[in-house]
Amino acid sequence: MGERITIILGSANVEKLRNIQAKMIKTSPKYISFSHLLNLVVVEGLKKYRA
């Protein structure tokens, strides 16, 4: 389990993430939490910055 932190996201980013979450929920037999989705997006984004 990860750390509990508080972040502030812009409403446009939240809307985009919720749309991605909705698409994933429709195609997955499991529930996709917002935290899980956010972690997936961050991991993919960080791959671009690995040295």
C-alpha positions as CSV (number, residue, x, y, z in Angstrom):
1,M,0.0,0.0,0.0
2,G,1.2,3.5,-0.8
3,E,1.4,6.6,1.2
4,R,-1.6,8.8,1.7
5,I,-1.1,12.2,0.3
6,T,-3.2,15.2,-0.8
7,I,-2.9,16.7,-4.3
8,I,-4.8,19.3,-6.1
9,L,-5.6,18.7,-9.7
10,G,-7.1,21.1,-12.2
11,S,-10.7,20.4,-13.2
12,A,-9.8,19.8,-16.8
13,N,-7.3,17.1,-15.7
14,V,-9.8,15.5,-13.4
15,E,-12.4,15.3,-16.2
16,K,-9.9,13.7,-18.5
17,L,-8.9,11.2,-15.8
18,R,-12.6,10.4,-15.1
19,N,-13.2,9.8,-18.8
20,I,-10.2,7.4,-18.9
21,Q,-11.5,5.7,-15.7
22,A,-15.0,5.3,-17.3
23,K,-13.5,3.6,-20.4
24,M,-11.4,1.3,-18.3
25,I,-14.4,0.3,-16.1
26,K,-16.4,-0.6,-19.2
27,T,-13.7,-2.9,-20.5
28,S,-12.4,-4.4,-17.3
29,P,-14.2,-7.0,-15.1
30,K,-12.6,-5.3,-12.0
31,Y,-13.4,-1.9,-10.5
32,I,-10.8,0.7,-11.3
33,S,-10.3,3.2,-8.5
34,F,-9.4,6.8,-9.2
35,S,-6.2,6.3,-7.1
36,H,-5.2,3.2,-9.2
37,L,-5.8,5.0,-12.4
38,L,-3.8,8.0,-11.2
39,N,-0.9,5.8,-10.3
40,L,-1.0,4.1,-13.7
41,V,-0.9,7.5,-15.5
42,V,1.9,8.7,-13.3
43,V,4.0,5.6,-13.9
44,E,3.5,5.9,-17.7
45,G,4.4,9.6,-17.5
46,L,7.5,9.0,-15.4
47,K,8.8,6.5,-18.0
48,K,9.5,9.4,-20.3
49,Y,11.9,11.0,-17.7
50,R,14.0,8.0,-16.8
51,A,17.7,8.6,-17.4
